[in-house]
Amino acid sequence: MGDVSGPVVRCDVANGVATVTLDSPGNRNALSRALLTGLHDALDRCERPDVRVVVLTHAGPAFCAGADLKERSTGPTDSTPMVRAMQRLIGSRCPTIAAVQGPVRAGGIGLMASCDIVVVQEDVTFAFTEVRIGVAPAIISVPILQRCGWSRLAAPFLTGESFDAATARDMGLVTHVTHHVPHTVGTLVDGVLAGAPGAVAATKQLLRGDASWDEMQALSESLFSSDEAQEGMRAFAERRAPVWAGTRSTK
């Protein structure tokens, strides 16, 4: 399983940005019990009010190799920590950005797909390898099918064959393919921080929901009457950058 004597997930917070780093390169950041425990600890930190955007990234050459098969083959099967991690990324009040510079396999794709925005390096490859070890991409299909039509997933799900970043973007699995992940992520982070915190949180909730017209009308009216909207409209009229309560001014 590699050396897990030290922390296998790091969380660094600065200027409203929480950078969560999977740091278990010895097993290609496989989803071990230790890694998932560390990820939940990091997500606890991300829930504090000083965090406005979460970047999920990795140390080592691989983003995530999927389930830790050594642990799965010797102990009882309990996917609850993995399910909860995906639910927490999806349900976080803050936008979440996956920054991927290495290969992603199986359960790692589910973790990645649970983020709102997925930025990958142009040479990254993916594979749903579950069928090749006698299982199915069951729990990860929930966030993945929220992003992709089933017909686009049929071949990679059923064959387990690898596919490239351009194919992943075409199927909707990733949002950005780039030759410089940190630069693209930085631009996106700046964009998130330029928005009003409450408005950004409300907008995130729209992305995966199935809301009614009445619900959206009520939300729109409440936002337009909020303090944030008043400041935003004043700033627009005065041709200046808005200053959001509790945050530093952004460019």
Secondary structure, 3 states (H helix, E strand, C coil): CCCCCCCCEEEEEECCEEEEEECCHHHCCCECHHHHHHHHHHHHHHCCCCCCEEEEEECCCCCECCECHHHHHHCCCCCHHHHHHHHHHHHCCCCEEEEECCCEECHHHHHHHCCCEEEEECCCEEECCHHHHCCCCCCCHHHHHHHCCHHHHHHHHHHCCCEEHHHHHHCCCCCEEECCHHHHHHHHHHHHHHCCHHHHHHHHHHHCCCCCHHHHHHHHHHHHCCHHHHHHHHHHHHCCCCCCCCCCCCC
